[in-house]
Amino acid sequence: MAKISDTWHGIPRKEIPWYPTVDESKCIGCGLCFVTCGRNVYVMEGKKAKVANPYNCLVGCTTCATICPVGAISFPDKSLVHKIEREHAILRYVQEEKKKKGAKIELSKARASAEKIVSESPHRVEFIVAGHILEKDIPKKLVELVSGCGCDIVNFKLETPSLKVCFNEQAPSSASFTLVSQNFEDISDCMEKVDKLLEDNDIVIVEHNKIT
């Protein structure tokens, strides 16, 4: 459980007499208040609910009284809270809290948006290609291309009927490789350059598989 503040909108919590009272003669020990309260206000003793940490109670909250099946829990009248609000002029304090919370929410939204963009950007692209890969010296050209992109080519695998057939009879080969970012950044621009290099050399891209 998160640490409970010892103030309420700038007012020391112990100056606010807002907490539940349990009528033991009515309490049936069902434990609903004990289980439901997320601020550890209650303990169970002798099959009865006891208010052990009254100032843990959230000012204005009456959930436990609402759900108590026998009406054994009561709270001060809510006019008490309104009186404290007026006496301490907390609305001015709340305005500052509102600004801070709004800024925090906007920052959180901006961060989430940025993280979403990054998470959806491709950081790896798997290629399967076919054509005259060795004759056109594609491996060397790929290395020269990606050296300026902050990327690398990994898991390069080449399949060809035989080197003689490949060079003498101009039979096409097939290859698979993965273009990866070395800094876990979006590689869309580099991927487009690889696509163009392959196209310019008449290499057919059989499959693209973007991995975010």
N, C-alpha and C positions, 0 to 999 in steps of 0.2 A: 504493500500500500504506500502511496506517495505521502511525503511528509505533510502534515496538516498545519496550515498557517496559524500562528498565534494572534493574528489580527483579522479583522473583517472590514475591508475597505478603509484601512488605516486606523480602525478602532481596536484597541486591545480586546481580544475575544472574551476575556474573563470579566469585562465590564458590561457584557450583554447577557442577561439572564434568560437565554433561550436554550432550552433543552427539555427532553421528555421527562414525564413523571409516570411511574408504573404503579397502578393500584393492585397490590398483591392479592387482595381479596377476590379480584376478578381474573387475574392472570392464571391461565391454564397450562402454562409452561410449554406451549407449542413450539417456541423457538423461532417463529417467523420473523420477528423483529431482529433477533440476534443474527440470523442468517442473511437477512435482506440488507441490513445497514452495512454500508461499505466503509464506515469511518470508526468502527470499533467502539461505538458508544455503549453497547450492551455486553454483559456476560451472563451466563446461566449459572445460577447457584440454587441448590436444593430444589431443582425442577421449576424454578421461577426466573423470570428475566429481571436483571438488575441494571440500573444505569451506573456504569463504572467510570465512564469518561464523558461527563456531560458537555464539556466545552469542545469536544470533538464534533459535536452535532453542528450541521450546517445551518446557519441562521436562516429561518424561514421555512426549513424543510419539515414536513409533517407526514412523510411517507409511512413511517412505522405505525403511526396512529391510524392512518387511513386503512392499512391492511390488517390491523389487529382484529381477529374475528370476534372478540368479546368486548371490545371497547375499553381495554384496560390501560391504554396509554393516552395521556393528555399533554397539551402544550399550553404555554401562555397565549393570551389573545394576540392576534397579529398586529393590533394597534400598538403593542409594545415596540415592535420593530419599526413601525412608521414614526413613532415618537423619537426613537434613537436616530433615525435617518434625518429628521428635522433638526434635532438638537446638535448633531455633529455636522450638519450641512454636507452630507456625504455625496450629494449629487455633483458637487464641484470636483470632488476627489474621483468620483466615478467617471467623469468626463475625460480625465487624464488616463484612467485605466482603459477606457474605451478606445482612445487613440492608440495606446500601446498595443492593445489586443488586435485592433484593426491592422496596424502596421505589421504585427507578427503574422497575422493570417495572410496578408498580401505577400509577405516574404516567403511564407510557406508555399503559397500557390505558385509563386514565381520559381521557387526551387523545384517543386514537383513538375512544373512544366518543362524546365530545363532537363531534369532527369529523364522525363518521358522522351524528349527529343533525342537525348543521348542513347537511351535504351533502344530506340527504334532505328537508330542509325546503324548501317552495316559496318562491322569491324573486321569481318572475314567474308570472303567470297570464294566459294569452291567453283572451279571451272572444269568442264570436260570439253575438249576441243579435238578437232580432226583436220588433217591436211598434211602438207609437206613441211612438217615441223622441223626436222633436222636439216633438210636442204635449205630452208629459209633461215636457219640459225636462230630459231625462236627463243631457245633458252637464254642465249647471250643477250638478245634484244630485250627480253623481259627483265633481266638483271639490270641492264643499263637504264631501263625506264623507271623501275621502282626505286632505284638508288636515290633519286631525287624527290621521292614522294613520302618518305618516312614509313615505307612499307617493305615487305619482304615476300618472296615466293617460297612456300614450304610444301613438303610432300609432293614434289614433282615426280610423276611416274609416266614413263613413255612406253608405249607398246607399238611394235612394228613387226610385220611378217618376217623380215630379215633385213639386215643392212644392205645386202646385195640387191634385193627386190626394191628396197626403199630408194636407193640411189640410182640403180641401173634401169629399173622398170618404172620408176616414178610412182610407186604404190604409196597411197597415203598412210600416215601413222595416226595414232590417237594418243592423247595425253590427258592427264588430270593433274591439277595443282591447286593450291590455295593461296590466294592473295590475302595477307594479314597486315593489320596496322601494328607497328612496333610500339605505339604509344596509346593504344586502345582508343583511337580517334576514328571519326567517320572517314571511310575510304572511298566514298562515292566518286570523287574527282579522279582518283588514281584508277579506279575500276573503269571509268569511261576512257581513260588513256590506254589501258590494257585492251579494251574492246576495239579501239581504233587501230592499235598496232596489229592485232590479229586480223582485223578486216582488211587492212592495207596489204597484208601478206597472204590474203586468200585463205586464211585459216577459219574453219567453220566452228562457231561456238555451239556445241551440242546442248550444253546445259549450264545455267547460272544457279548457284544456290547461295543466297545471301544469309549470313548468320549474324544476328545482333548480339 
